[in-house]
Structure formats: structure tokens, C-alpha cells
Amino acid sequence: ALAHRINNMIGIVPASASEIRRVLSGLEMADADREWIDANLERIQRNGRFILKLSDALFRPFQEPGPSASFDVKRLLNEALQEASLPETVQVIRDYEPEIPQVESSSLLVDVFLELLSNALRAMAEKEQQRLSLRTWVETEESDCWVVVEIGDTGGGIPAEHMEHLWDMFKEGAEGPGFGLWWVRTFIERHGGTITCDSMPDVGTTFTVRLPAHSTEQVPEK
């Protein structure tokens, strides 16, 4: 409800600023006044667009994901790779365990993998060596069975002082309001899983996702 209200209240602001700029363009005024007005209208538009991004990010975890179903994480990883549109400079290494159980989730799980892949691509953008590694395997703990997905990159790494706030909800960055990793962890934990991050500056970053297996006897289709 809050996200919808924000959209309704703020959605008109950038358009209104553009209309004001259009009307004022036909009026004579001092150059200094016009620069001041243009700068403020630009600030209004920029902040309005940013608030709308925040609203979308707030709403995203509560979108109706559809009914839960059994998914093959290897298939979802490959779908996310296709959607990520990897540049030719990126070397992809797949190390998938042949027989692993499926996991019970919603179709938004592919968006989780896409978010992690997109972060990895941004981290490697300026690196000479761009290697993306994807691994899957099974872990058992007493009567529990977990499907593990590991996504690693050879990017610049995450500074130690930033690790403490890696999962924060309000963490603005160069790519937007910074809700991505907060949403990823929220989604995974709601499905009974966990996610961790290991990173070394100038070496790379690895995210490890653990999801409960749908059945210890069920294996994904080949």
C-alpha cells in the first residue's frame, strides 16, 4: 500500500517538472535565473525518479510470485546467464554436480541468480581477467539436505568496511538505491535458505546460496 501511494504521489513530479521547463523556455529572463531554475528542475526530476526506484524496490519483495513449484537450480542458473547477456570478455566456468535434488521456490528464484550475476559483471567491468564461476552441489546435515549454489567473480572485491552493511535495505550506490542484495537475502530466507558472501579486495567475490532440497530422493530432469 505504501509503494502504491508513493507511486501515485510522486509519479507526476518528474512530468510536472518537464512541463514547467517547457513553459518557461518561452519566457525571457536573465541567464543566471534560467540556470538556477534549470538546475532546480533537474534536481526535482532526479530525486523524483530516485524515489520511484525506491518505491519499486520496496514493492518487489511483495509481488505475487505465483505458486511454489519444484525447480532445477542448474536450469535457472543457465536461464539467468542468458538474460544477463554476458560480454565476450567474460569466461564462464560451470561446475554442476550431475545429480542434485530440486528446490521448492517460486519463479522469482531466477531473478535472484540474475541479480547476483549482474553484480558480478559490474564488479569485473574494468578488470583484465573476467572469470565467472558457477558451482552447484549437495550438502547433508543429519536429516536435512541442502542444494548449494556458488557464484564467484574475479572483480575488485568488496572493501572490508563495506561488508558490515552489505545487506542493508537503504544502501545507495552508483547503480541505484541499493535494494538488490537486501531483496536477494529476504527472498532466500523466506524460502528457508541462507546466503553468505566472501570477498577479497582485488581478488574477487563469491556468494553462496543454500536452499533446502525439495526431496532428498528427487533429482532434476536431465
JOJOCOR-V619156 format. One record per backbone hydrogen bond with DSSP energy under -0.5 kcal/mol. CO is the residue of the C=O (numbers start at 1). NH is the residue of the N-H. E is the energy in kcal/mol with one decimal. If there is no record, write none. Layout:
# JOJOCOR-V619156
co = [CO:CO]
nh = [NH:NH]
e = [E:E]
This chain:
# JOJOCOR-V619156
co = [1:2:3:4:5:6:7:10:10:11:12:13:14:15:16:17:18:19:20:21:23:24:30:31:32:33:34:35:36:37:38:39:40:41:42:43:44:45:46:47:48:49:50:51:52:53:54:55:56:57:59:60:63:65:69:71:71:72:73:74:75:76:77:78:79:80:81:81:82:87:89:90:91:91:92:93:95:98:100:102:102:103:103:105:106:107:108:108:109:110:111:112:113:114:115:116:117:118:119:120:121:122:123:124:128:129:130:131:131:132:133:134:135:136:137:139:141:144:145:146:146:147:148:149:150:150:151:152:153:156:159:159:160:160:162:163:165:169:173:176:177:179:180:181:182:183:184:185:186:187:188:188:189:194:196:198:200:200:204:205:206:207:207:208:209:210:211:212:215]
nh = [5:6:7:8:9:10:11:13:14:15:16:17:18:19:20:21:22:23:24:25:26:27:34:35:36:37:38:39:40:41:42:43:44:45:46:47:48:49:50:51:52:53:54:55:56:57:58:59:60:61:62:63:65:107:105:73:103:76:77:78:79:80:81:82:83:84:85:86:85:90:91:92:93:132:94:134:136:100:220:214:215:71:105:69:109:110:111:112:113:114:115:116:117:118:119:120:121:122:123:124:125:125:156:127:130:131:91:133:154:93:152:95:150:97:148:146:144:141:213:139:148:211:137:209:135:152:207:133:205:202:162:163:163:164:165:166:168:171:176:173:171:183:184:185:186:187:188:189:190:191:191:193:192:210:208:206:203:204:200:153:198:151:209:196:149:194:147:104:218]
e = [-2.2:-2.5:-2.3:-2.3:-2.3:-3.0:-2.1:-1.6:-0.7:-0.5:-2.5:-2.4:-1.9:-2.0:-2.4:-2.2:-2.1:-2.3:-2.5:-1.3:-1.1:-1.8:-2.4:-2.5:-2.0:-2.6:-2.9:-2.3:-2.0:-2.6:-2.4:-1.8:-2.3:-2.6:-2.7:-2.6:-2.3:-2.5:-2.0:-2.3:-2.0:-1.8:-2.2:-2.5:-2.4:-2.4:-2.5:-2.1:-1.8:-0.7:-1.7:-1.4:-0.7:-0.7:-2.5:-0.7:-2.4:-2.0:-2.5:-2.0:-2.1:-2.5:-2.2:-1.8:-2.2:-1.9:-0.6:-0.6:-0.9:-1.7:-0.5:-0.5:-0.5:-3.4:-0.6:-3.1:-1.9:-0.7:-2.0:-3.6:-0.6:-2.8:-0.6:-2.9:-1.8:-1.3:-0.7:-1.4:-1.9:-2.2:-2.4:-1.9:-2.5:-2.7:-2.0:-1.9:-2.4:-2.1:-2.1:-1.5:-0.6:-0.8:-1.1:-1.9:-0.7:-0.6:-3.1:-0.5:-0.5:-3.0:-2.7:-3.0:-2.9:-1.2:-3.0:-3.4:-2.9:-2.5:-2.8:-2.5:-0.6:-2.6:-1.8:-3.4:-2.4:-0.5:-2.7:-2.4:-0.6:-2.9:-1.8:-0.9:-0.7:-0.6:-0.8:-1.5:-1.4:-1.0:-1.4:-2.9:-0.9:-2.9:-2.5:-2.5:-2.4:-2.9:-2.4:-2.7:-1.9:-0.9:-0.7:-2.6:-1.7:-2.8:-2.4:-3.0:-2.2:-2.2:-2.4:-2.3:-2.6:-2.6:-0.5:-2.0:-2.9:-2.1:-3.3:-0.7:-0.7]
